[in-house]
Amino acid sequence: MNVFAEVVLIVYLPAALALYLVFPPRRATLIVLIGGWLFLPVTGIEFQGIPNYTKMSAIAMAVVLGTVGTEPKRLLNFRPRWFDVPMAIWCFVPFVTSMSNDLGVYDGLSAMLTQTLMWGVPWLMGRVWFSDAEGMRELAMGVMIGGMIYVPLCLYEVRMSPQLHNTFYGAPPSSFIHVGRFGGFRPVVFMRSGLEVGLWMTAGTLAAFWLWTSGTVRQVFGLPLGPLVGGLAITAVLCKSLGALLLLIAGLGILYTARWTRLAIPALMLAAIIPTYMYVRTTGTWMGENVVNVAASISEARAQSLGFRFDNEEILIERAIERPVFGWGGWGRSRVTDEDTGTDVSTTDGMWIIAMGQYGIVGLTALTTAMLLPIVLLWRRCPTRYWRGPPAVLAVIVLLFMADNLLNAMPNPVYMMAAGAVCGMPAFLMRAVGAGQLNQRGQVPLPSQTRTVQPSRSRTLARAPRQRPVIARQSTRPPDPWTPRPRRM
C-alpha cells in the first residue's frame, strides 16, 4: 500500500469534520459514513500501543466527533432500550473472551474498542439520527444514491477488470484470483471483494425500486427515478454474484408478498432459517449435501465452492465447540492448524462461524439477535398493509445482509446503522410512514397542526336523539310536616 492511501486515511478525519460545518448534521453523518465506506482504501496504519487506524475507525471517529461538535444533545438525550442490549453484549463480549482466555486486559480493551467502532457506533448513529420519519427517508435514499454512484465504477471494472483500488491506492484490496466470473470480471471498486460489491448493489437496487414503486420518491437530482432503477438492476446483474441476485429476488418477494397478501410469512421464514441453519450445522444434523447437488446442476464451480465452504465449516465448528461459551478470542486462535507444520489449514467464509469461534455462543447469539430484531420489530409494530416506504425496505435489507453472512463475512456499517434506525423507530411512526400520513416536510403532523372542525349548535341539536318529555306525577301522599312550605310572594 502506497503512502497516498495512508495520507487519505489521515486527511479524511478533518475533512469529514468540515462537512459538519457545510451540511446539516444528519446529512453530514450520512455522507461521512456512506461516502467513507464507498471510497476509502481497504488498509490500515499500525501504531504502537493502540489499535490500528483503519477505514472503519476513521469513519466511526468522524461521525462521533461530528455529532458531539454540532449537536451533543443528541447523544446526551439518548436513552438505551431493551433492544439495544444484544448490540451492547456483542460489543462487550470481546473483553470477557480475552479475560477468559488469559489474553490480558489490554487485549480485551483493544478488541472491545475495535468491535464497538465497527458495529456499535453505526448502530448508535442509526438510533440517534435516523429513527424518525425524515431520517429514515434520508437513510434509504442514501443507500439508493450510494448504489447509483457505484454504477459507472462497476461498469468500468466489468469492462476493464478491477483496477480502481490498485490505480488510486497502489495495491488491490484482495487477491485477483476471485474476480473472474462467467468469462468476464466481477467489480471490486473500493471494497474488499466482489461479493461485497454485489450485495451493496443489491441493497441499492432494492431501496430504489421500493421507494419508486411505493411513491415515496419520484425524482433524484431532477431525474425520473424509473430509468435509474433499471440501471441499478442491470449493474447488480453484471456484478455476477449469484448469491446477491438470489437475495435481491428474495427481498422483492418479501416486500410484494406483504403488499399484495398482507402476510409477513416469507420474512419470518427467512428470519427463522438463519438461526436454524446455525443450529443444524453446529449439531451436525445437516451436512449440506443436497444443496451441493442442486448447485452442481447449475454450475460445477459453484458446487465445488459450496462444498469447500461446508467442509471448512465442519472443522471450524469442531474447534469452536472446544470453548463453546465465550470462544477463543483473536489472533487466529479459533482457526485450525496442522499439528506437524503449524500451518493454517482452515478457511473461514461465514461470519457466523467466525463469531462463534472467536466469541462463542454468547457472541453469536448477540450478533444474530441484533441483526434479526429489525424485521421482527417491524412485524410486531407495523401491520403489513403499512409495509411501504423506508422502514420496510431497510429492515428487509438488514435481513438479507444477515442471510448473506451465513456463507460470507462482509460487515458493512451502513447495514448496522439501518438496523439501529429501524429498531429505534416507534410503532406510530412506522404506521404513519407506511400509510403516507406525513406533511410536506416528511414529518408526522402534531395534533395541534391538525384542524378540528367543531359542529355548529344547530347541527348538534338536530343530531341529538329526540327525548320524550317527562311529566311529573302528583303524589297522593300527604306532605311531610317537617318540610317547610315555600312562602307566597
C-alpha positions as CSV (number, residue, x, y, z in Angstrom):
1,M,0.0,0.0,0.0
2,N,1.5,3.3,-1.0
3,V,1.9,6.5,1.1
4,F,-1.1,8.1,-0.7
5,A,-3.5,5.6,0.9
6,E,-2.2,6.4,4.4
7,V,-2.4,10.2,3.7
8,V,-6.1,9.8,2.6
9,L,-6.9,8.0,5.8
10,I,-5.3,10.7,7.9
11,V,-6.8,13.6,6.0
12,Y,-10.2,12.0,5.9
13,L,-10.9,12.8,9.6
14,P,-10.5,16.6,9.4
15,A,-12.2,16.7,6.0
16,A,-15.2,14.8,7.4
17,L,-15.5,17.1,10.3
18,A,-15.5,20.0,7.9
19,L,-18.6,18.5,6.2
20,Y,-20.5,19.1,9.5
21,L,-19.9,22.8,9.0
22,V,-21.3,22.7,5.5
23,F,-24.3,20.3,5.7
24,P,-26.9,19.7,8.4
25,P,-25.6,17.3,11.0
26,R,-27.9,14.4,9.9
27,R,-26.9,14.8,6.2
28,A,-23.3,15.1,7.1
29,T,-23.4,11.9,9.1
30,L,-24.9,10.1,6.2
31,I,-22.3,11.5,3.7
32,V,-19.4,10.7,6.0
33,L,-20.4,7.2,6.8
34,I,-21.6,6.0,3.4
35,G,-19.1,8.0,1.4
36,G,-16.2,6.9,3.5
37,W,-17.1,3.3,3.2
38,L,-17.5,3.5,-0.6
39,F,-14.2,5.3,-1.3
40,L,-11.7,5.0,1.5
41,P,-8.8,2.5,0.9
42,V,-9.0,-1.0,2.4
43,T,-5.9,-0.6,4.5
44,G,-4.8,0.5,8.0
45,I,-2.0,2.3,9.8
46,E,-0.3,0.4,12.6
47,F,0.5,2.2,15.8
48,Q,2.4,1.0,18.9
49,G,0.2,0.5,21.9
50,I,-3.1,1.4,20.3
51,P,-5.4,-0.4,17.8
52,N,-4.7,0.1,14.1
53,Y,-6.2,3.2,12.4
54,T,-8.3,1.7,9.7
55,K,-11.1,2.6,7.3
56,M,-13.8,1.8,9.8
57,S,-12.1,3.6,12.8
58,A,-11.7,6.8,10.7
59,I,-15.4,6.7,9.8
60,A,-16.5,5.9,13.4
61,M,-14.4,8.7,14.9
62,A,-15.6,11.2,12.4
63,V,-19.3,10.6,12.9
64,V,-18.9,10.6,16.7
65,L,-16.8,13.8,16.8
66,G,-19.1,15.5,14.3
67,T,-22.1,14.7,16.4
68,V,-20.5,15.8,19.6
69,G,-19.3,19.1,18.0
70,T,-22.6,20.0,16.3
71,E,-25.5,18.6,18.4
72,P,-24.2,17.0,21.6
73,K,-27.8,16.9,22.9
74,R,-28.4,14.1,20.5
75,L,-26.1,11.8,22.5
76,L,-26.9,13.3,25.9
77,N,-30.6,12.7,25.4
78,F,-30.1,9.1,24.1
79,R,-31.7,6.5,26.4
80,P,-30.9,2.8,25.8
81,R,-33.8,0.5,25.4
82,W,-34.2,-3.3,25.7
83,F,-33.5,-3.8,22.0
84,D,-30.1,-2.2,22.4
85,V,-28.9,-5.0,24.8
86,P,-27.9,-7.5,22.1
87,M,-25.6,-5.0,20.4
88,A,-24.2,-3.9,23.7
89,I,-23.4,-7.6,24.5
90,W,-21.8,-8.0,21.1
91,C,-19.5,-5.0,21.7
92,F,-18.6,-6.0,25.2
93,V,-18.1,-9.8,24.8
94,P,-14.5,-9.5,23.3
95,F,-13.3,-8.2,26.7
96,V,-14.9,-11.2,28.5
97,T,-13.4,-13.5,25.9
98,S,-9.9,-12.1,26.3
99,M,-10.1,-12.4,30.1
100,S,-11.4,-15.9,30.0
101,N,-8.5,-16.9,27.7
102,D,-5.9,-15.1,29.8
103,L,-5.0,-12.8,27.0
104,G,-4.8,-9.7,29.3
105,V,-6.7,-6.5,29.9
106,Y,-5.1,-4.6,27.0
107,D,-6.1,-7.3,24.5
108,G,-9.7,-7.3,25.8
109,L,-10.0,-3.5,25.7
110,S,-8.4,-3.3,22.2
111,A,-10.7,-6.0,20.9
112,M,-13.8,-4.3,22.5
113,L,-12.8,-0.9,21.0
114,T,-12.5,-2.4,17.6
115,Q,-15.8,-4.2,17.8
116,T,-17.5,-1.0,19.1
117,L,-16.1,1.1,16.3
118,M,-17.2,-1.4,13.6
119,W,-20.6,-2.3,15.0
120,G,-21.7,-0.2,18.0
121,V,-21.0,3.3,16.6
122,P,-23.1,2.8,13.4
123,W,-25.9,1.2,15.4
124,L,-25.8,4.3,17.8
125,M,-25.8,6.7,14.8
126,G,-28.9,5.0,13.5
127,R,-30.6,5.3,16.8
128,V,-29.6,8.9,17.3
129,W,-30.1,10.4,13.8
130,F,-32.4,8.2,11.7
131,S,-35.1,6.8,13.9
132,D,-37.7,9.3,12.8
133,A,-39.6,9.6,9.6
134,E,-37.4,12.2,8.0
135,G,-34.2,10.4,9.0
136,M,-35.5,7.1,7.8
137,R,-36.3,8.5,4.4
138,E,-32.8,10.1,4.1
139,L,-31.1,6.9,5.1
140,A,-33.0,4.9,2.5
141,M,-32.2,7.5,-0.1
142,G,-28.6,7.4,1.0
143,V,-28.4,3.7,0.3
144,M,-30.1,4.3,-3.1
145,I,-27.8,7.1,-4.1
146,G,-24.7,5.2,-2.9
147,G,-25.7,2.4,-5.3
148,M,-26.1,4.9,-8.1
149,I,-22.7,6.4,-7.5
150,Y,-21.2,2.9,-7.9
151,V,-22.9,2.2,-11.2
152,P,-20.3,3.8,-13.5
153,L,-17.4,2.5,-11.4
154,C,-18.8,-1.1,-11.6
155,L,-19.4,-0.9,-15.3
156,Y,-15.9,0.3,-15.8
157,E,-14.4,-2.6,-13.9
158,V,-16.7,-5.1,-15.6
159,R,-15.1,-4.0,-18.9
160,M,-11.5,-3.2,-17.8
161,S,-11.1,-5.6,-14.8
162,P,-10.9,-4.4,-11.1
163,Q,-8.2,-1.8,-11.2
164,L,-9.5,1.3,-9.5
165,H,-8.2,0.5,-6.0
166,N,-4.9,-0.5,-7.4
167,T,-4.7,2.6,-9.5
168,F,-5.5,5.1,-6.7
169,Y,-4.1,3.3,-3.7
170,G,-1.2,1.3,-5.1
171,A,-2.5,-2.2,-4.3
172,P,-5.5,-4.4,-4.9
173,P,-7.9,-4.9,-1.9
174,S,-7.8,-8.7,-2.3
175,S,-6.5,-11.4,-4.4
176,F,-7.1,-11.1,-8.2
177,I,-7.9,-14.8,-8.4
178,H,-11.6,-14.4,-7.4
179,V,-12.5,-11.5,-9.7
180,G,-13.1,-13.7,-12.8
181,R,-16.6,-15.0,-13.3
182,F,-18.6,-16.3,-16.3
183,G,-16.0,-15.3,-18.8
184,G,-15.7,-11.7,-17.5
185,F,-14.8,-9.7,-14.4
186,R,-16.6,-9.0,-11.2
187,P,-16.2,-5.4,-10.0
188,V,-14.5,-4.8,-6.6
189,V,-14.1,-0.9,-6.8
190,F,-13.0,0.3,-3.3
191,M,-14.5,-2.6,-1.2
192,R,-12.8,-5.8,0.0
193,S,-14.3,-8.2,-2.6
194,G,-16.7,-8.5,-5.5
195,L,-19.2,-10.3,-3.2
196,E,-19.4,-7.2,-1.0
197,V,-20.0,-5.0,-4.1
198,G,-22.7,-7.4,-5.3
199,L,-24.6,-7.2,-2.0
200,W,-24.2,-3.4,-1.9
201,M,-25.7,-3.1,-5.4
202,T,-28.5,-5.4,-4.4
203,A,-29.3,-3.2,-1.4
204,G,-29.2,-0.1,-3.6
205,T,-31.4,-1.6,-6.2
206,L,-33.9,-2.9,-3.6
207,A,-34.1,0.5,-1.9
208,A,-34.5,2.4,-5.2
209,F,-37.1,0.0,-6.5
210,W,-39.3,0.1,-3.4
211,L,-39.0,3.9,-2.9
212,W,-40.1,4.3,-6.5
213,T,-43.0,1.8,-6.6
214,S,-44.3,3.0,-3.2
215,G,-44.4,6.6,-4.4
216,T,-42.0,7.8,-1.7
217,V,-39.5,9.2,-4.2
218,R,-40.2,10.0,-7.8
219,Q,-37.1,12.0,-8.8
220,V,-33.5,12.1,-7.8
221,F,-31.5,15.3,-8.7
222,G,-34.3,16.3,-11.1
223,L,-34.1,13.0,-13.0
224,P,-37.0,10.5,-13.1
225,L,-36.3,7.5,-10.8
226,G,-37.7,4.8,-13.1
227,P,-34.8,4.6,-15.6
228,L,-32.3,4.9,-12.7
229,V,-33.8,1.9,-11.1
230,G,-33.3,0.0,-14.3
231,G,-29.7,1.0,-14.4
232,L,-29.2,-0.2,-10.9
233,A,-30.8,-3.5,-11.6
234,I,-28.7,-4.1,-14.7
235,T,-25.5,-3.3,-12.8
236,A,-26.5,-5.7,-10.0
237,V,-26.8,-8.4,-12.5
238,L,-23.4,-7.5,-14.1
239,C,-21.7,-7.9,-10.7
240,K,-22.0,-11.6,-11.4
241,S,-22.8,-12.5,-7.8
242,L,-25.3,-15.4,-7.8
243,G,-25.9,-15.2,-4.1
244,A,-26.6,-11.4,-4.2
245,L,-29.1,-11.9,-7.0
246,L,-30.9,-14.6,-5.2
247,L,-31.1,-12.3,-2.2
248,L,-32.5,-9.5,-4.4
249,I,-35.2,-11.8,-5.6
250,A,-36.0,-12.9,-2.1
251,G,-36.2,-9.2,-0.9
252,L,-38.6,-8.3,-3.7
253,G,-40.7,-11.4,-2.9
254,I,-40.9,-10.5,0.8
255,L,-42.0,-6.9,0.1
256,Y,-44.5,-7.7,-2.6
257,T,-46.0,-10.6,-0.6
258,A,-46.6,-8.2,2.3
259,R,-48.2,-5.6,-0.1
260,W,-50.4,-8.0,-2.1
261,T,-51.4,-10.6,0.5
262,R,-50.6,-8.7,3.7
263,L,-48.6,-11.6,5.0
264,A,-45.2,-11.5,6.6
265,I,-44.7,-15.2,6.3
266,P,-41.7,-15.1,3.8
267,A,-39.9,-12.5,6.0
268,L,-40.4,-14.5,9.2
269,M,-39.4,-17.8,7.4
270,L,-36.1,-16.3,6.3
271,A,-35.5,-14.9,9.7
272,A,-36.1,-18.3,11.2
273,I,-33.9,-20.1,8.7
274,I,-30.8,-18.1,9.8
275,P,-30.6,-19.4,13.4
276,T,-31.9,-22.8,12.3
277,Y,-29.0,-23.1,9.8
278,M,-26.5,-22.3,12.6
279,Y,-28.1,-24.9,14.9
280,V,-28.2,-27.8,12.4
281,R,-24.7,-27.1,11.3
282,T,-23.3,-26.9,14.8
283,T,-25.0,-30.0,15.9
284,G,-24.2,-31.9,12.7
285,T,-27.9,-32.6,12.0
286,W,-27.5,-31.3,8.4
287,M,-24.3,-31.6,6.3
288,G,-25.4,-29.7,3.2
289,E,-25.1,-32.5,0.6
290,N,-28.5,-31.8,-1.1
291,V,-27.6,-28.1,-1.5
292,V,-24.3,-29.0,-3.2
293,N,-26.1,-31.4,-5.5
294,V,-28.6,-28.7,-6.5
295,A,-25.7,-26.2,-7.1
296,A,-24.0,-28.9,-9.3
297,S,-27.0,-28.9,-11.6
298,I,-26.5,-25.2,-12.2
299,S,-22.7,-24.8,-12.1
300,E,-19.9,-27.3,-11.2
301,A,-17.8,-24.4,-10.0
302,R,-20.5,-23.2,-7.6
303,A,-20.9,-26.7,-6.3
304,Q,-17.2,-27.0,-5.6
305,S,-17.2,-23.6,-3.8
306,L,-20.2,-24.6,-1.6
307,G,-18.6,-28.0,-0.8
308,F,-15.4,-26.3,0.2
309,R,-17.2,-23.9,2.5
310,F,-19.2,-26.7,4.2
311,D,-16.0,-28.8,4.7
312,N,-14.2,-25.9,6.3
313,E,-17.2,-25.1,8.5
314,E,-17.2,-28.6,9.9
315,I,-13.6,-28.4,11.1
316,L,-14.1,-24.9,12.4
317,I,-17.2,-26.0,14.3
318,E,-15.2,-28.8,16.0
319,R,-12.6,-26.2,17.0
320,A,-15.3,-23.7,18.3
321,I,-17.0,-26.4,20.4
322,E,-13.8,-26.8,22.5
323,R,-14.6,-23.4,24.0
324,P,-18.3,-23.0,23.4
325,V,-19.4,-20.2,25.8
326,F,-17.0,-17.2,25.1
327,G,-14.9,-18.6,22.3
328,W,-11.1,-18.4,21.6
329,G,-10.7,-14.7,21.1
330,G,-8.5,-13.2,18.4
331,W,-5.0,-13.8,16.9
332,G,-6.3,-16.7,14.9
333,R,-6.8,-18.9,17.9
334,S,-10.1,-20.2,16.6
335,R,-8.6,-21.5,13.4
336,V,-7.4,-25.0,12.7
337,T,-3.6,-25.6,12.2
338,D,-1.6,-28.6,11.2
339,E,-0.1,-30.3,14.2
340,D,3.2,-31.1,12.4
341,T,3.9,-28.0,10.4
342,G,1.8,-25.4,12.3
343,T,0.3,-24.0,9.1
344,D,-3.3,-22.9,8.9
345,V,-5.4,-25.5,7.2
346,S,-8.8,-23.8,7.6
347,T,-10.6,-21.2,5.5
348,T,-13.3,-19.1,7.2
349,D,-16.1,-17.7,5.0
350,G,-19.2,-17.2,7.0
351,M,-19.4,-14.5,9.6
352,W,-21.5,-16.7,11.9
353,I,-18.7,-19.3,12.2
354,I,-16.1,-16.5,12.8
355,A,-18.3,-15.1,15.6
356,M,-18.8,-18.4,17.2
357,G,-15.1,-19.3,17.0
358,Q,-13.9,-16.0,18.4
359,Y,-16.7,-15.2,20.9
360,G,-18.6,-18.4,21.5
361,I,-22.3,-19.0,21.7
362,V,-22.8,-15.8,23.7
363,G,-21.3,-13.6,21.0
364,L,-23.1,-15.4,18.1
365,T,-26.4,-15.2,19.9
366,A,-26.0,-11.4,20.5
367,L,-25.0,-10.7,16.9
368,T,-27.8,-12.8,15.4
369,T,-30.4,-11.3,17.7
370,A,-29.3,-7.7,17.0
371,M,-29.5,-8.3,13.2
372,L,-32.8,-10.1,13.3
373,L,-34.6,-7.6,15.6
374,P,-35.4,-5.0,12.9
375,I,-37.6,-7.4,10.8
376,V,-39.2,-8.8,14.0
377,L,-39.9,-5.4,15.4
378,L,-41.3,-4.2,12.1
379,W,-43.7,-7.2,12.1
380,R,-44.7,-6.6,15.7
381,R,-45.1,-2.8,15.4
382,C,-46.4,-2.2,11.9
383,P,-49.2,-4.2,10.1
384,T,-48.1,-5.5,6.7
385,R,-50.5,-3.2,4.9
386,Y,-48.2,-0.4,6.0
387,W,-45.0,-2.0,4.8
388,R,-44.4,0.8,2.3
389,G,-41.6,3.2,2.2
390,P,-38.2,3.3,4.0
391,P,-38.8,1.3,7.3
392,A,-39.8,-1.9,5.5
393,V,-37.1,-1.9,2.8
394,L,-34.4,-1.1,5.3
395,A,-35.5,-3.9,7.7
396,V,-35.5,-6.3,4.7
397,I,-32.0,-5.2,3.6
398,V,-30.7,-5.9,7.1
399,L,-32.3,-9.3,7.0
400,L,-30.7,-10.1,3.6
401,F,-27.4,-9.0,5.0
402,M,-27.6,-11.4,7.9
403,A,-28.7,-14.2,5.5
404,D,-25.6,-13.5,3.3
405,N,-23.4,-13.8,6.4
406,L,-24.2,-17.5,6.6
407,L,-21.7,-18.0,3.7
408,N,-19.8,-14.7,3.7
409,A,-18.2,-12.3,6.1
410,M,-18.6,-8.8,4.8
411,P,-19.5,-6.3,7.6
412,N,-20.8,-3.0,6.4
413,P,-21.6,-0.1,8.8
414,V,-24.5,1.1,6.6
415,Y,-26.4,-2.1,7.4
416,M,-25.7,-1.7,11.1
417,M,-26.9,1.9,11.0
418,A,-30.1,0.8,9.3
419,A,-30.6,-1.9,11.9
420,G,-30.4,0.7,14.8
421,A,-32.7,3.1,13.0
422,V,-35.4,0.6,12.4
423,C,-35.2,-0.8,16.0
424,G,-35.5,2.8,17.4
425,M,-38.4,3.9,15.3
426,P,-41.7,4.0,17.3
427,A,-44.7,2.0,16.2
428,F,-46.9,5.0,15.4
429,L,-44.2,6.4,13.1
430,M,-43.9,3.2,11.2
431,R,-47.6,3.1,10.6
432,A,-47.7,6.8,9.7
433,V,-44.9,6.4,7.2
434,G,-46.5,3.3,5.6
435,A,-49.9,5.0,5.4
436,G,-48.5,8.2,3.9
437,Q,-49.7,10.3,6.8
438,L,-46.8,12.8,6.5
439,N,-46.8,16.5,5.9
440,Q,-44.7,18.3,3.2
441,R,-41.6,18.2,5.3
442,G,-41.8,14.4,5.7
443,Q,-42.9,14.6,9.3
444,V,-46.0,13.3,11.1
445,P,-48.2,16.3,11.9
446,L,-48.8,17.1,15.5
447,P,-52.3,17.1,17.0
448,S,-52.0,20.9,17.2
449,Q,-51.3,21.1,13.5
450,T,-54.5,19.2,12.6
451,R,-57.5,21.4,12.3
452,T,-60.5,20.1,14.1
453,V,-63.9,21.4,12.8
454,Q,-66.4,21.7,15.7
455,P,-70.0,21.1,14.7
456,S,-72.4,24.0,15.0
457,R,-75.0,24.2,17.8
458,S,-77.9,23.8,15.4
459,R,-76.4,20.6,13.9
460,T,-75.6,19.3,17.3
461,L,-79.2,19.8,18.4
462,A,-80.5,18.4,15.2
463,R,-78.4,15.2,15.5
464,A,-79.3,14.7,19.2
465,P,-81.9,11.9,19.7
466,R,-85.4,13.0,20.5
467,Q,-86.5,12.5,24.1
468,R,-90.0,12.2,25.4
469,P,-91.0,14.9,27.8
470,V,-91.0,13.7,31.4
471,I,-94.4,14.5,33.0
472,A,-94.2,14.8,36.7
473,R,-96.9,12.9,38.5
474,Q,-98.5,14.5,41.6
475,S,-98.1,12.4,44.7
476,T,-101.2,11.4,46.6
477,R,-99.2,11.1,49.8
478,P,-99.8,13.9,52.4
479,P,-96.9,16.4,52.6
480,D,-94.2,15.8,55.2
481,P,-94.9,18.0,58.2
482,W,-91.2,18.6,58.8
483,T,-90.6,20.0,55.4
484,P,-91.0,23.8,55.4
485,R,-93.6,25.1,52.8
486,P,-92.5,27.8,50.4
487,R,-93.8,31.3,51.1
488,R,-96.1,33.0,48.8
489,M,-94.9,36.3,47.4
